[in-house]
Every structure is written in structure tokens, then in C-alpha cells.
């Protein structure tokens, strides 16, 4: 009765078992691959910020140690965030973007492109609505925000008391490098002394509390 049955064929139960095992393995390995890919993007982003830090250094050498007089997209398109500082707010229409101010000192505009940039629709630190899709870089030419208070106060390298604790440039949104499970908001941050590293939202908030002298 079984003479015509293929001897090497899988039964339906065996096929379903194999498919189930593959699905379980894929579910286990996906977070590992996603984390590795995210780490690679983070490394590229940190490298970009360090190179931008060098261009800022060249800028300050040409402008008596003063930081670039520039703004980021949040300042340009939601100037109401500076409503409590009318003197600052009045400068915004006349100020270039940070990446425009540094253009003579950078090798490629791609330095302002974080590979993890997925855009955003709400500003992280102000809660204001801003359409930065499909990516901040494609929409505005930069994936990073600037601590524009440095510009408004006409701060110089010499006036900053502790440059290691000054957040100069940072990811426009914490979700760019956020973890899959824990600590979802993380930011690559360029500091005043030129070093760049990945910080949690709490660590970046702490830097915001330190005044610009």
C-alpha cells in the first residue's frame, strides 16, 4: 500500500515544526541584528559630530574665538520658543543655519546627515509641532540641533568655563538612537571641547541646566 509514497518527503507536521523553529530563531536574532545596525549608525554619527567640532574650531580661529552666529531648524521655524527673550528672538530672521555658517570649513554636507535620522513631527525639548519628515536632513539640510543660546549670548571659547559640559550640537530627536526596550531616548552630543558621545535624555537635560557664560 505504501509502495508509491516518496521515502524522503516531509510530512505536514514536520514542515510546520521546521517553520516554527525558524520563526523562533528569527525572533531571537532580529533584536541582535537591529542593535548591531543601530550601533554602526551611532558610530558614524559620532564621527560626524567630531568632524563638525573640528570645523567649529577652525571657525572660531577665524572669528576671534566666537562660536558661529547661527540657528537650527527649531529656531527658524518655531521662533516662539524664545518668546521670553525678545532680544534673542529678534536676531533669528537674520541668522543662517549652523551648517550654512560652517560650509567653508567642512569637506562635505553629508557631515550633517545622521544615518539614523528618521525625522520627527514634534520637537523633543519644546513640544512644538514641526514637520521634519521624511528626515530632518532632507527637510532642513541637517540632522542636528544647536544650542543657539551660545550664539545669542555671543559666547566665545574663552568665555566658556567648562567646555566639557557644554552641549554644542546634538541629535534633533532622541529616537534616532533610542534603544529597542530600555532608555528609548538617546542623543549623540558634541561638547565644547570637541569630544562627542552618546547620552541619555537625563544626561543631556543635565547639560541644559548649566548656564552659558
C-alpha positions, 0 to 999 in steps of 0.5 A: 500500500505504501509502495508509491509514497516518496521515502524522503518527503516531509510530512505536514507536521514536520514542515510546520515544526521546521517553520516554527523553529525558524520563526523562533530563531528569527525572533531571537536574532532580529533584536541582535541584528537591529542593535548591531545596525543601530550601533554602526549608525551611532558610530558614524554619527559620532564621527560626524559630530567630531568632524563638525567640532573640528570645523567649529574650531577652525571657525572660531580661529577665524572669528576671534574665538566666537562660536558661529552666529547661527540657528537650527531648524527649531529656531527658524521655524518655531521662533516662539520658543524664545518668546521670553527673550525678545532680544534673542528672538529678534536676531533669528530672521537674520541668522543662517543655519549652523551648517550654512555658517560652517560650509567653508570649513567642512569637506562635505554636507553629508557631515550633517546627515545622521544615518539614523535620522528618521525625522520627527513631527514634534520637537523633543525639548519644546513640544512644538509641532514641526514637520521634519519628515521624511528626515530632518536632513532632507527637510532642513539640510541637517540632522542636528540641533544647536544650542543657539543660546551660545550664539545669542549670548555671543559666547566665545571659547574663552568665555566658556568655563567648562567646555566639557559640559557644554552641549554644542550640537546634538541629535534633533530627536532622541529616537534616532538612537533610542534603544529597542526596550530600555532608555528609548531616548538617546542623543549623540552630543558634541561638547565644547571641547570637541569630544562627542558621545552618546547620552541619555535624555537625563544626561543631556537635560543635565547639560541644559541646566548649566548656564552659558557664560 
